[in-house]
Amino acid sequence: MRELAKSLSSFSWALSLFATQQVLGLLRAPFAGGAPDSSQRLETVTRATQGSLDGRFQRTFEAGDQAQRSVLDLVFSLASPDAWNANRLAALSSRALQQSTTALRRLLPGEETW
């Protein structure tokens, strides 16, 4: 139990420092002549963590990740100048609903249980 507590403590400390490093890199980017490769680093850590998930936790991660990415796609799409056209809004809303439905289906009970 002691080793588990130590591992959890180290993990949360490392994650906090990693996140801080990425944010500082993004803030310094305009002055350093370009953005660091933060998205690739974050993706690498995310995929390594995801790879250690089993069964329902894996499906839950995938559903939540897909839902979050869909929301972010929608938010960034709404920021574009052509987004406020009625047809474009309808298409964006439809796509977001479809992606959310797909994500939620991954959470439906299957063969595996907690």
N, C-alpha and C positions, 0 to 999 in steps of 0.2 A: 504494500500500500504506500509506503514511503517513497519508493522509486516512481510509482505512478504519479504521486503528487509532485515530485521533482520534475518529472517529464512534462506534466501539464504546465507547471510554472515556467519552465524553459521555453516551451512552445509559445505560450502567450507573450513572453518577453521578446522572443525572436520575431514573432508576428508584428508586435507593436513597433519594434525598431525597423523592420522591413517596410511597413506602411509609412512610417515617418521619412525614411530614406526616399521612397518613391515620391511623396508629396514635395519634399524639399527639392528633389530633382526637377519636378515639374515647375516649381516656382522659380528656380534658377535658369530654366531653359531659355527664356527670352534673352537673358544676359550672356548666356554661354554659346549662343550661335545655333540653337536648335534643341529640340526636345530629346531627352534621353529615351532609351528603348524601354520605358516603363511598362508599356502594355505587354511586351513580350516577357518581361520578367514576372509580371503579375500572372500572366497566363501559365507560365512554367510552374509557379508555385501552386496555382489553382489546380492544374492537371495532376500534379504530384499528390496533392491532398485528395482530390477526387479519386485517384487510383487506389487509395486505401479504404474507400467506402465499399461496403458490401450490400447486396440485395436491395431492400427497400430504401436504405439510406442513399444508395446510388441513384435509384429512380427519383427519389425526392430531390436530390441535388439537381439532376437533369431537368426536372420539371420546374424547379425554382429558378435555375439558371436561364432556361428558355423564356420563362415569364419575364424575368428582369431584363434580358436582352431585348425582348419584344417591346417592353415599355420604353427602354432607352431609344430604340429605333424610332418609335412613335414620337417621342419628345424631340429628337433631333430632326425628324422629318417635318414636324410642325414649325420648326425654326426656319425652314427654307422659305423663300419668297413665294413660290408657287403652291405652298401648302394650303393656303386659305381659299382655294378654289373649291366649290361644293363637291365636284366629282372627285377631286384629290382627297378631301376629307373623308368622303364615303369609302374610298378605296383603302385609306389608311386605317379607318375604324374597322372595316371588314377584315383586313389582314391581322390587326391586333387581336380581334375576337377569335379568329381562326387559330392563331398561334397560342393564345391562352387556353383554348379548348384542347388543343393537342397536348399542351403541358399538363393540364389537369387530368387528362386520360392516363398519363403515366403514373398517377397516384392511385388509380383505382385498384382495389384489391386484386391480387394475382395469386400465383402459387406460393410466393414467399410471404412469411409473416415476420413480425418484429422478433 
